[in-house]
Amino acid sequence: MPLIRVEMLEGRTPEQKTALVKALTQAVVETLGSKPDVVDVMLFDIPRTNWATGGVQWSDKKFLQKNIYYEFNTRRMGFSI
């Protein structure tokens, strides 16, 4: 029984999470030969106050404004800062 644990910043929509779970399950089926009904996926939404990079919490607006990579990916993934 493969178990995939995904930790990500909060803010994704239920639709995005559903798509992610389906894609991860399919990848395991194709790669490992598992049956879909034995693949478990656990999603953990981490508040920005509980995630830090370089000693700075992601909830710190000054940090977010300086982090172009983060801003690009948040727009690409469909949620706002």
C-alpha positions as CSV (number, residue, x, y, z in Angstrom):
1,M,0.0,0.0,0.0
2,P,1.9,3.1,-1.2
3,L,1.3,6.2,1.0
4,I,2.1,9.6,-0.4
5,R,2.3,12.5,2.1
6,V,2.0,16.0,0.7
7,E,2.8,19.0,2.8
8,M,2.0,22.4,1.2
9,L,1.1,25.9,2.0
10,E,-2.6,26.4,2.6
11,G,-4.6,28.1,-0.1
12,R,-5.3,25.5,-2.8
13,T,-8.9,24.9,-3.8
14,P,-10.7,21.6,-3.3
15,E,-10.6,21.2,-7.1
16,Q,-6.9,21.6,-7.2
17,K,-6.5,19.1,-4.4
18,T,-8.7,16.6,-6.2
19,A,-6.7,16.9,-9.3
20,L,-3.4,16.5,-7.4
21,V,-4.7,13.3,-5.7
22,K,-5.8,11.8,-9.0
23,A,-2.5,12.7,-10.7
24,L,-0.4,11.3,-7.8
25,T,-2.5,8.1,-7.7
26,Q,-2.1,7.6,-11.5
27,A,1.6,8.2,-11.3
28,V,1.9,5.4,-8.7
29,V,-0.3,3.1,-10.7
30,E,1.9,3.6,-13.8
31,T,5.2,3.6,-12.1
32,L,4.8,0.9,-9.4
33,G,2.1,-1.2,-10.9
34,S,-0.2,-0.7,-7.9
35,K,-3.9,-0.8,-8.1
36,P,-5.5,2.6,-7.5
37,D,-7.6,1.4,-4.6
38,V,-4.5,0.7,-2.5
39,V,-2.8,4.1,-3.1
40,D,-3.2,6.5,-0.1
41,V,-2.6,10.2,-0.4
42,M,-2.5,12.4,2.6
43,L,-2.7,16.2,2.2
44,F,-1.5,18.6,4.9
45,D,-2.3,22.3,4.6
46,I,0.4,24.2,6.5
47,P,-0.5,27.8,7.6
48,R,2.0,30.4,6.4
49,T,2.7,31.3,10.0
50,N,4.0,27.7,10.5
51,W,6.4,27.6,7.5
52,A,9.6,29.5,7.4
53,T,12.5,29.7,4.9
54,G,15.8,31.3,5.8
55,G,14.5,32.1,9.3
56,V,11.5,34.1,7.9
57,Q,7.9,33.0,8.1
58,W,6.0,32.9,4.8
59,S,3.3,35.0,6.4
60,D,5.7,37.9,6.6
61,K,4.6,40.2,3.7
62,K,8.1,41.8,3.4
63,F,9.5,38.4,2.7
64,L,6.8,37.5,0.2
65,Q,7.4,40.8,-1.8
66,K,11.1,39.9,-2.1
67,N,10.5,36.3,-3.2
68,I,9.7,36.5,-6.9
69,Y,9.9,32.7,-7.2
70,Y,7.1,32.3,-4.6
71,E,4.9,35.0,-6.2
72,F,5.3,33.3,-9.6
73,N,4.3,29.9,-8.3
74,T,1.4,31.2,-6.2
75,R,-0.1,32.7,-9.4
76,R,0.7,29.6,-11.4
77,M,-1.0,27.4,-8.8
78,G,-4.1,29.6,-8.6
79,F,-4.1,31.2,-5.2
80,S,-3.3,34.6,-4.0
81,I,-0.8,35.8,-1.4
